[in-house]
Amino acid sequence: MVGRRVLLLLTTLVLAASPVQSWASKTLVYCTEASPDTFDPALASGTRDASATTLYNRIVEFEPGTTKVRPGLAESWTISEDGLRYTFHLRHGVKFHAIEGFSPSRDFNADDVLFTFDRQGNAANPFHNYANRQYTYFDGMGMPRLVDKWRKLDDYTVELTLKAPHAPMLANLAMDFASVVSKEYADRLIAEKRPLDLATKPVGTGPFQLADYQQDAVIRYRANPDYWRGRAKIDDLVFAITTDASVRLEKLRAGECDVVPYPNPADLEAIKAMPGIKVMQQEGLNVGYLAFNTRQKPFDDPRVRRAIDMAIDKKALVDVVFRGTGKLVRNPLPPTSWAYDRDARDGVFDPEAARQALADAGVRDLHMKIWAMPVQRPYNPNAQRMAEMIQADLKRVGVGAEIVTYEWAEYLARSKPVDRDGAMLFGFTGDNGDPDNFLSVPLGCAGVGATNRANWCFPAFDELIKQAAGIVDPNARAKLYAQAQRIFREQTPWVLIAHSVVSIPMRERVQGYVMDPFDHHDFSTVDIDQ
């Protein structure tokens, strides 16, 4: 895994195509919590991909701060009455980045859109397996099952044909994995036998372009002077990789960071009292959970999964770990979703019933692994502490638990295989606001071995979410999603833990930042007071 990551991200990468301006420039420092595992958004999984909003665009995008789809690289589109054909009219005059060793000879056009999706869906495309990694979201969203074909009508018109109507398709196309890459650049890389540069020396159309990357230390971006929406207000954007939340807080206090994610909940009141600091907050479109590997005995038995669920004191987890920023979970969908099943009852904490249920299932002397994330996320600000509390709860019902963890990129990679040993603390932040995304990506059959960390494929559940996605009427869809949520609760592939309030502290000099429901950080319209 380490070797593969080194292939994907060079330890030191310098891509500046022009000298840095000598005059005083506006620099914003974002203290991020982890290194990226790739600069190719189609390969990213399990975390918000900063490169998608920083380096790239999609043909449709989300209105900042909302789940509403707006024009992106397509300035308009039409949908046929039968819901099967989407015709996108593309923008003229959009420039790709110029980097050392590559200057684009043409503007963005239809060829780039077709290449973007063909490389993910076509095994014969030379970039289909160029990094020896899955296109996790393309597969997890079921795109091979949904899409019949993409077709170029002319240089600035493309047509997408579906195999069956799919209500969330536009929202799907606004997601990170659909970020448009340059076919001309890809062709050059194949000709020069250096395809991995697509992930390490990125070329996009976005508001910033990569200037330098030092693994586990810093990413430097500079404003794209030719950005089609207008040049960013800041000149230099620095991602200072700072894994420890306490260190991020000290850097914020010292003025070394302008924006920081994922503060410790216990620090929030102190942060709000700091002079020159403001804290933006909103209810998150997220869920945190403990995912069983349902392919692993005895966790292939829903009786065992329900017993473990009853043994864990979720209220204590929320009280101790989230410190007022989390809410107990009743469904895999967050309460902010229009399809949330409000008839669901709170979970049960009953250690004695859990002990008896394990005995009734024929399980004795059970030992298991609990995987704890090494980084903070909105849906879990302290996975190690949570794992320790779960370990203590399980001990009370006679279940031994070993806590394991890995470096973040390795954690993500090791957690996918269907033979993973252990239940993992993880979570999901919505990608497009549609309930289909929340239920199909982390729980659908198409995501097994990839985005579905429980490796849970339950045909009745899967059929309901497929059926719902093919219906336009939201009320009819909501009824099907309610049935799916009831099946989830009966089967318990996850121990549901919390939905959270997301907090982002920043210096008061930061102006124009908009919180994103999908946990993206878009600095394209942000300014700073010098």
FITI-704202 format. One record per residue (C-alpha): residue number from 1; x, y, z. Coordinates in Angstrom, 3 decimals, always signed. Each point is the difference from the previous one (the first is absolute). Layout:
N
   i        x        y        z
 NUM        X        Y        Z
...
//
This chain:
530
   i        x        y        z
   1   +0.000   +0.000   +0.000
   2   +2.790   +2.416   +0.895
   3   +1.696   -0.573   -3.331
   4   -3.241   +0.572   -1.873
   5   -0.585   +3.253   +1.833
   6   +3.493   +1.202   -0.841
   7   -0.744   -0.744   -3.646
   8   -3.175   +2.039   +0.174
   9   +1.432   +2.966   +1.862
  10   +3.601   +1.003   -0.370
  11   +1.639   +0.955   +3.261
  12   +0.961   +3.365   -1.404
  13   -1.741   +1.367   -3.053
  14   +0.742   +3.335   -1.610
  15   -2.222   +1.029   -2.871
  16   +0.301   +3.748   -0.230
  17   -0.303   +1.101   -3.609
  18   +0.866   +3.628   +0.691
  19   +2.039   +1.821   +2.660
  20   -1.720   +1.080   +3.199
  21   -0.965   +3.676   +0.005
  22   +2.441   +2.178   +1.858
  23   -2.698   +2.407   +1.198
  24   -1.863   -0.686   +3.234
  25   -2.619   -2.633   -0.707
  26   -3.073   -1.101   +1.910
  27   +0.658   -3.363   +1.644
  28   -2.566   -2.093   +1.852
  29   +1.128   -2.930   +2.151
  30   -2.402   -2.883   +0.548
  31   +1.249   -2.458   +2.613
  32   -1.273   -3.303   -1.318
  33   -0.034   -3.168   +2.105
  34   +1.519   -2.510   -2.430
  35   +1.992   -0.412   -3.184
  36   -1.944   -0.827   -3.142
  37   +0.495   -3.468   -1.397
  38   -0.317   +1.244   -3.592
  39   -0.651   +3.133   -2.052
  40   -2.350   -1.949   -2.278
  41   -3.523   +0.450   +1.453
  42   -1.270   -3.079   -1.844
  43   +2.372   -2.156   +2.066
  44   -0.702   +1.598   +3.373
  45   -2.193   -1.777   +2.533
  46   -1.131   +0.251   +3.582
  47   +0.777   +3.689   +0.483
  48   -0.783   +3.338   -1.512
  49   +2.377   +0.636   -2.866
  50   +1.426   +3.524   +0.089
  51   +1.288   -0.261   -3.559
  52   -3.528   -0.301   -1.402
  53   -1.011   +3.544   +0.977
  54   +3.503   +1.480   -0.216
  55   +1.413   -1.388   -3.253
  56   -2.995   -1.203   -1.993
  57   -3.546   +0.664   -1.146
  58   -2.893   -2.247   -0.935
  59   -2.567   +0.444   -2.770
  60   -2.567   +0.818   +2.706
  61   +0.856   +1.159   +3.515
  62   -1.670   +0.861   +3.276
  63   -1.015   +3.549   +0.830
  64   +2.406   +0.964   +2.816
  65   -1.409   -0.910   +3.395
  66   -2.969   -1.928   -1.408
  67   -1.005   -3.321   -1.558
  68   -1.398   +1.801   -3.065
  69   +1.583   -0.887   -3.352
  70   +1.162   +2.897   -2.182
  71   +1.824   +0.239   -3.348
  72   +3.698   -0.803   +0.014
  73   +2.005   -0.816   -3.103
  74   -3.385   -0.580   -1.617
  75   -1.782   +3.329   -0.239
  76   -3.394   -1.675   -0.539
  77   -1.653   -3.375   -0.499
  78   -3.257   -1.652   -0.978
  79   -1.539   -3.310   +1.133
  80   -2.257   -2.060   -2.254
  81   -3.577   -0.614   +1.104
  82   +0.739   -3.673   +0.679
  83   +2.909   +0.969   +2.295
  84   +2.517   -2.020   -1.992
  85   +1.932   +2.618   -2.003
  86   +1.902   +2.951   +1.446
  87   +1.403   +2.475   -2.539
  88   +2.707   +2.322   +1.359
  89   +1.033   +3.212   -1.777
  90   +3.598   +0.722   +0.957
  91   +1.736   +3.307   +0.628
  92   +2.327   +1.512   -2.557
  93   +3.342   +1.545   +0.904
  94   +0.784   -1.995   +3.167
  95   +3.764   -0.402   +0.445
  96   +1.836   -2.951   +1.525
  97   +2.956   +0.683   +2.291
  98   +3.439   +0.307   -1.519
  99   +2.701   -1.748   +2.049
 100   +3.659   -0.773   -0.456
 101   +0.221   -2.407   -2.913
 102   -3.525   +0.591   -1.291
 103   -1.690   +2.987   -1.639
 104   -3.475   -0.767   -1.349
 105   -0.451   +0.650   -3.713
 106   -3.789   +0.260   +0.198
 107   -2.814   +0.977   +2.346
 108   -2.219   -2.410   +1.905
 109   -2.496   -1.827   -2.236
 110   -2.205   -3.089   -0.352
 111   +2.981   -2.352   -0.370
 112   +1.008   +0.743   +3.591
 113   -3.462   -0.862   +1.335
 114   -0.097   -3.297   -1.866
 115   +3.521   -0.899   +1.150
 116   -0.826   +0.856   +3.634
 117   -2.724   -2.652   +0.143
 118   +1.425   -2.488   -2.502
 119   +3.169   -0.506   +2.013
 120   -2.083   -0.990   +3.033
 121   -2.484   -2.261   -1.753
 122   +1.932   -1.506   -2.910
 123   +2.514   -2.712   +0.873
 124   +1.668   +0.473   -3.406
 125   +0.839   +3.650   +0.713
 126   +3.770   +0.284   +0.738
 127   -0.816   +2.033   +3.110
 128   -2.547   -2.439   +1.404
 129   +2.550   -1.639   +2.291
 130   +2.920   +2.420   -0.303
 131   +0.485   +0.317   +3.773
 132   -0.933   -3.586   +0.903
 133   -2.937   +1.352   +2.006
 134   -3.771   -0.150   -0.224
 135   -2.177   +2.837   -1.188
 136   -1.779   -0.408   +3.307
 137   -2.770   +2.557   -0.363
 138   -0.729   -0.668   -3.661
 139   -0.571   -3.643   +0.888
 140   -1.577   +0.663   +3.399
 141   -2.557   +2.375   -1.542
 142   -0.951   -2.778   -2.398
 143   +0.949   +2.000   -3.091
 144   +0.828   -3.122   -2.083
 145   -3.505   -1.274   +0.731
 146   -1.697   +3.345   -0.669
 147   +1.774   +1.400   -3.072
 148   -0.568   -1.336   -3.514
 149   +2.379   +2.347   -1.826
 150   +1.468   +3.452   -0.367
 151   -0.045   +1.465   -3.517
 152   +1.648   +3.051   -1.558
 153   -2.475   +1.941   -2.152
 154   +2.510   +2.726   -0.849
 155   +3.022   +1.625   +1.669
 156   -2.200   +1.743   +2.551
 157   -2.965   -2.342   +0.388
 158   -0.072   -3.413   +1.705
 159   -2.858   -2.395   +0.600
 160   -0.331   -2.411   +2.900
 161   -2.393   -2.927   -0.451
 162   -1.142   -2.016   +3.015
 163   -1.201   -3.597   +0.079
 164   -2.925   +1.040   +2.213
 165   -1.166   +3.302   +1.526
 166   +2.037   +1.021   +3.045
 167   -1.218   +3.049   +1.937
 168   +3.333   +0.806   +1.749
 169   +2.117   -0.076   -3.191
 170   +0.604   +3.762   -0.265
 171   +1.074   +0.108   +3.639
 172   +2.266   -3.008   -0.617
 173   +1.744   +1.884   -2.815
 174   +0.768   +2.874   +2.382
 175   +2.033   -2.306   +2.259
 176   +3.790   -0.142   +0.273
 177   +0.464   -3.143   -2.091
 178   -1.498   +1.837   -3.005
 179   +2.739   +2.678   -0.006
 180   +1.018   +0.641   -3.607
 181   +3.576   -0.768   -1.007
 182   +1.853   +0.901   -3.191
 183   +0.020   -2.668   -2.711
 184   +2.811   +1.810   -1.767
 185   +2.147   -0.192   +3.132
 186   -0.892   -3.666   +0.530
 187   +0.924   -0.830   -3.600
 188   +3.367   +1.729   +0.503
 189   +0.655   -2.009   +3.164
 190   -0.761   -3.291   -1.743
 191   +2.269   +0.908   -2.918
 192   +2.810   +0.891   +2.408
 193   -0.633   -3.103   +2.168
 194   -0.627   +1.955   +3.199
 195   -3.731   -0.526   +0.683
 196   +0.329   +0.374   +3.795
 197   +0.648   +3.704   -0.521
 198   -3.773   +0.316   -0.410
 199   -0.253   -0.513   +3.775
 200   +3.203   +1.750   +1.073
 201   +0.261   +2.945   -2.431
 202   -3.646   +0.927   -0.444
 203   -1.423   +2.097   -2.839
 204   -3.517   +1.325   +0.476
 205   -2.116   +3.065   -0.740
 206   -0.526   +1.034   +3.633
 207   +0.621   +3.231   +1.917
 208   +3.470   -1.070   +1.204
 209   +2.837   -2.062   -1.367
 210   +2.549   -2.047   +1.871
 211   +3.335   +1.701   +0.637
 212   +1.710   -2.309   +2.495
 213   -0.697   -3.039   +2.147
 214   +2.081   -1.348   +2.871
 215   -1.600   -3.150   +1.347
 216   -1.303   +0.260   +3.584
 217   +1.169   +3.612   +0.144
 218   -1.501   +2.513   -2.444
 219   -1.913   +0.465   -3.245
 220   +0.391   +3.313   -1.809
 221   -2.452   +1.229   -2.606
 222   +0.016   +3.210   -2.013
 223   -2.931   +1.791   -1.571
 224   -0.831   -1.019   -3.554
 225   +0.291   +3.263   -1.961
 226   -2.314   -1.311   -2.733
 227   -2.752   -1.405   +2.193
 228   -3.263   +0.188   -1.937
 229   -2.030   +1.247   +2.985
 230   +2.570   +2.733   +0.641
 231   +3.339   -0.047   +1.781
 232   -0.103   -0.875   +3.716
 233   +0.403   +2.896   +2.424
 234   +2.876   -1.666   +1.834
 235   +3.256   -0.594   -1.843
 236   +1.461   -2.895   +1.957
 237   -1.869   -2.745   +1.811
 238   +2.008   -2.106   +2.455
 239   -1.198   -3.266   +1.522
 240   +2.146   -0.513   +3.108
 241   -0.381   -3.678   +0.902
 242   -0.526   -0.098   +3.772
 243   -1.383   -3.291   +1.286
 244   -0.492   +0.939   +3.654
 245   -3.061   +2.132   +0.837
 246   +1.758   +1.597   +2.975
 247   +2.903   +1.065   -2.186
 248   -2.429   +1.430   -2.578
 249   -1.608   +2.008   +2.792
 250   +3.354   +1.415   +1.129
 251   +0.861   +0.930   -3.584
 252   -3.349   +1.767   -0.326
 253   +0.636   +1.851   +3.250
 254   +3.476   +1.018   -1.191
 255   -1.247   +1.208   -3.377
 256   +1.786   -2.780   -1.886
 257   -3.320   -1.405   -1.275
 258   -2.909   +1.954   -1.435
 259   -2.514   -2.875   -0.119
 260   +0.026   -3.327   +1.872
 261   -2.341   -3.016   -0.252
 262   -1.163   -2.464   +2.642
 263   +0.774   +1.718   +3.307
 264   -0.247   -2.048   +3.166
 265   -3.573   +0.509   +1.248
 266   +1.366   +0.666   +3.505
 267   +1.912   +3.008   -1.374
 268   -2.896   +1.721   -1.746
 269   -1.043   +2.371   +2.781
 270   +3.607   +1.098   +0.512
 271   +0.418   +0.517   -3.750
 272   -3.115   +2.165   -0.160
 273   +1.455   +2.191   +2.743
 274   +3.307   +0.570   -1.843
 275   +0.472   +3.553   -1.263
 276   +0.119   +0.252   -3.775
 277   -1.559   -3.455   -0.504
 278   -3.471   -0.922   -1.248
 279   -1.641   -3.430   -0.137
 280   -2.423   -0.975   -2.739
 281   -2.369   -2.883   +0.795
 282   -2.761   -1.967   -1.695
 283   -1.710   -3.346   +0.455
 284   +1.951   -2.551   -1.974
 285   -1.286   -2.205   -2.795
 286   +1.823   -2.933   +1.555
 287   -0.180   -3.173   +2.060
 288   +2.621   -1.766   +2.118
 289   -0.095   -3.732   +0.565
 290   +1.772   -3.247   +0.833
 291   -0.143   -2.206   -3.103
 292   +0.036   -3.749   +0.494
 293   +1.517   -2.133   -2.721
 294   -3.172   -1.939   -0.737
 295   +1.995   -2.546   -2.044
 296   +1.930   -1.002   +3.126
 297   -1.366   -2.523   +2.517
 298   -1.763   +0.454   +2.357
 299   -0.883   +3.473   -1.310
 300   -1.735   -1.532   -2.990
 301   -2.825   -0.711   +2.470
 302   -2.272   +3.025   +0.612
 303   -0.786   -1.344   +3.480
 304   +3.645   +0.464   +0.955
 305   +0.124   +3.467   -1.530
 306   -3.126   +1.043   +1.920
 307   +1.485   -1.388   +3.220
 308   +3.188   +2.052   -0.423
 309   -2.163   +3.036   -0.780
 310   -1.937   -0.457   +3.277
 311   +3.258   -0.379   +1.954
 312   +1.330   +3.431   -0.996
 313   -1.055   +3.099   +1.925
 314   -0.399   +2.406   -2.905
 315   -1.238   +2.864   +2.175
 316   +3.208   -0.145   +2.031
 317   +2.034   +0.030   -3.225
 318   -1.810   +3.094   -1.220
 319   +0.251   +1.761   +3.371
 320   +3.708   -0.699   +0.508
 321   +1.398   +0.139   -3.541
 322   -2.194   +2.653   -1.611
 323   -0.417   +2.270   +3.037
 324   -3.257   +1.582   -1.140
 325   +0.738   -0.066   -3.743
 326   -1.611   -3.378   -0.767
 327   -3.461   -1.517   -0.022
 328   -1.020   -3.617   +0.490
 329   -0.790   -1.858   -3.196
 330   -3.148   -1.939   -0.875
 331   +0.535   -0.448   -3.745
 332   +2.870   -0.101   -2.489
 333   -1.484   +3.169   -1.519
 334   +0.576   +3.223   +1.969
 335   -3.030   +1.914   +1.338
 336   +0.658   +2.771   -2.543
 337   -0.928   -2.392   -2.846
 338   -3.513   +0.285   -1.435
 339   -0.196   -3.814   -0.010
 340   +0.870   -0.461   +3.695
 341   -2.321   -2.541   +1.686
 342   -1.396   +1.954   +2.928
 343   -1.947   -3.010   +1.277
 344   +3.204   -1.771   +1.009
 345   +0.510   -0.518   +3.731
 346   +3.183   +0.629   +1.941
 347   +2.428   -2.885   +0.273
 348   +0.112   -2.193   +3.098
 349   +2.911   -0.229   +2.450
 350   -0.455   -3.217   +1.956
 351   +3.180   -1.920   +0.919
 352   -1.887   -2.904   +1.592
 353   -2.189   -0.436   -3.056
 354   +3.128   +0.213   -2.148
 355   +1.717   -2.745   +2.001
 356   -3.070   -2.231   -0.319
 357   -0.354   +0.702   -3.732
 358   +3.596   -1.089   -0.583
 359   -0.643   -3.211   +1.928
 360   -3.208   -0.629   -1.963
 361   +2.004   +0.387   -3.221
 362   +2.477   -2.621   +1.263
 363   +2.837   +2.518   +0.386
 364   +2.345   -0.328   +2.969
 365   +3.499   +1.307   +0.731
 366   -0.233   +2.419   -2.917
 367   +3.093   +2.043   -0.815
 368   -0.034   +2.734   -2.634
 369   +1.977   +2.933   -1.321
 370   -1.155   +3.604   +0.116
 371   +1.638   +2.266   -2.559
 372   +0.520   +3.601   +1.127
 373   +0.573   +2.768   -2.556
 374   +3.250   +1.935   +0.455
 375   -1.564   +3.339   -1.040
 376   -2.880   +2.207   +1.095
 377   -3.153   +0.151   -2.069
 378   -3.264   +1.891   +0.584
 379   -1.715   -3.322   +0.637
 380   +2.703   -1.104   +2.461
 381   +2.262   +2.556   +1.696
 382   +1.903   -2.584   +2.078
 383   -0.170   -3.574   -1.297
 384   +2.643   -1.299   +2.414
 385   -1.979   +1.140   +3.061
 386   -3.187   -1.384   -1.504
 387   +1.658   -3.354   -0.670
 388   +1.190   -0.187   +3.608
 389   -3.538   +0.637   +1.279
 390   -1.443   -2.644   -2.337
 391   +2.704   -2.413   +1.132
 392   -1.056   +0.527   +3.628
 393   -3.695   -0.462   -0.850
 394   +0.691   -3.260   -1.816
 395   +2.116   -1.310   +2.856
 396   -3.040   +0.302   +2.281
 397   -1.895   -2.497   -2.159
 398   +2.920   -2.402   -0.324
 399   +1.323   +1.140   -3.380
 400   +3.721   +0.674   -0.301
 401   +1.024   +2.802   -2.360
 402   +3.401   +1.009   -1.361
 403   +0.385   +3.573   -1.293
 404   +2.029   +0.410   -3.195
 405   +0.804   +2.991   -2.175
 406   +2.060   +0.916   -3.046
 407   +1.246   +3.100   -1.757
 408   -2.994   +1.609   -1.741
 409   +0.688   -1.026   -3.609
 410   +0.768   -3.534   +1.159
 411   -3.123   -0.043   +2.184
 412   -2.122   +0.864   -3.018
 413   +1.663   -2.616   -2.203
 414   +0.003   -2.826   +2.551
 415   -3.623   +0.572   +0.949
 416   -1.429   -0.785   -3.458
 417   +0.698   -3.721   -0.597
 418   -2.804   -2.425   +0.709
 419   +2.286   -2.075   +2.240
 420   +0.823   +2.901   +2.361
 421   +0.365   -1.191   +3.573
 422   -1.901   +2.223   +2.388
 423   -2.716   +2.610   +0.417
 424   +1.131   +3.483   -1.006
 425   -0.877   +3.462   +1.236
 426   -0.838   +2.039   -3.034
 427   -2.667   +2.334   -1.299
 428   -1.537   +1.627   -3.004
 429   -0.492   +3.609   -1.011
 430   -2.527   +0.425   -2.792
 431   +1.387   +0.597   -3.466
 432   -3.036   +1.471   -1.722
 433   -2.868   +0.421   +2.466
 434   -2.164   -2.733   -1.514
 435   -1.048   -2.895   +2.279
 436   +1.052   -2.423   -2.730
 437   +3.589   +1.092   +0.550
 438   -0.229   -0.580   +3.761
 439   -1.482   -3.470   -0.377
 440   +1.519   -1.373   -3.193
 441   +3.663   +1.049   +0.330
 442   +0.798   -1.326   +3.506
 443   -2.698   -2.702   +0.121
 444   -0.845   -1.109   -3.548
 445   +1.150   -3.244   -1.590
 446   +2.026   +1.878   -2.649
 447   +2.238   +1.420   +2.747
 448   +1.028   -3.333   +1.555
 449   +3.799   -0.157   +0.123
 450   +0.210   +3.753   -0.564
 451   -2.276   +2.674   +1.496
 452   -2.150   -2.513   +1.940
 453   +2.277   -0.629   +2.993
 454   -2.527   -2.409   +1.564
 455   +0.176   -2.156   -3.158
 456   -3.757   -0.322   +0.477
 457   -2.070   -0.973   -3.023
 458   -3.648   -0.554   +0.894
 459   -2.118   -0.468   -3.160
 460   -3.273   +1.336   +1.443
 461   +1.734   +3.192   +1.177
 462   +1.894   +0.395   -3.271
 463   -3.121   -0.423   -2.098
 464   -1.871   +2.659   +1.996
 465   +2.693   +2.651   -0.461
 466   +0.323   -0.798   -3.712
 467   -3.757   +0.255   -0.408
 468   -0.125   +3.303   +1.895
 469   +2.762   +1.543   -2.123
 470   -2.018   -0.678   -3.155
 471   -2.988   +2.032   +1.227
 472   -0.318   +3.778   -0.351
 473   -2.711   +0.610   +2.645
 474   +1.793   +0.664   +3.338
 475   -2.976   -1.174   +2.078
 476   -0.037   -3.375   -1.725
 477   +3.774   -0.227   +0.354
 478   -0.195   +0.851   +3.727
 479   -2.384   -2.920   +0.657
 480   +2.450   -2.440   -1.578
 481   +2.931   +1.489   +1.909
 482   -1.968   -0.385   +3.250
 483   -0.356   -3.714   -0.762
 484   +3.719   -0.212   -0.741
 485   +0.857   +1.663   +3.307
 486   -2.175   -2.515   +1.857
 487   +1.890   -2.851   -1.669
 488   +3.271   +1.645   +1.004
 489   -1.079   +0.146   +3.640
 490   -1.073   -3.649   -0.042
 491   +3.248   -1.148   -1.596
 492   +2.385   +2.389   +1.865
 493   +3.027   -0.022   -2.332
 494   +1.240   +3.012   +2.008
 495   -0.175   +1.084   +3.602
 496   -1.376   +3.495   -0.575
 497   +1.674   +2.567   +2.255
 498   -0.497   +3.680   -0.857
 499   -0.819   +2.812   -2.359
 500   +2.052   +3.092   +0.752
 501   +0.062   +3.765   -0.152
 502   +2.959   +1.094   -2.118
 503   +2.168   +2.836   +1.344
 504   +2.637   +1.932   -1.947
 505   +2.090   +2.557   +1.928
 506   +1.747   +2.702   -1.991
 507   +1.657   +3.350   +0.414
 508   -2.264   +3.011   -0.356
 509   +2.067   +1.222   -2.931
 510   -1.446   -2.824   -2.118
 511   -2.906   +1.348   -2.033
 512   -2.474   -1.735   -2.289
 513   +0.491   -3.568   +1.227
 514   -3.159   -2.097   -0.433
 515   -0.526   -3.215   +1.971
 516   -0.667   -2.967   -2.223
 517   -2.562   -2.697   +0.883
 518   +2.307   -2.624   -1.535
 519   +3.047   +0.966   +2.100
 520   +1.865   +1.492   -2.966
 521   +2.151   +3.069   +0.456
 522   -0.349   +2.380   -2.930
 523   +2.336   +2.991   +0.090
 524   -0.725   +1.263   -3.517
 525   -2.040   +3.002   +1.221
 526   +1.738   +0.566   +3.352
 527   +1.877   +3.222   +0.730
 528   +2.159   +1.123   +2.912
 529   +0.496   +3.381   +1.609
 530   +3.693   +0.807   -0.207
//
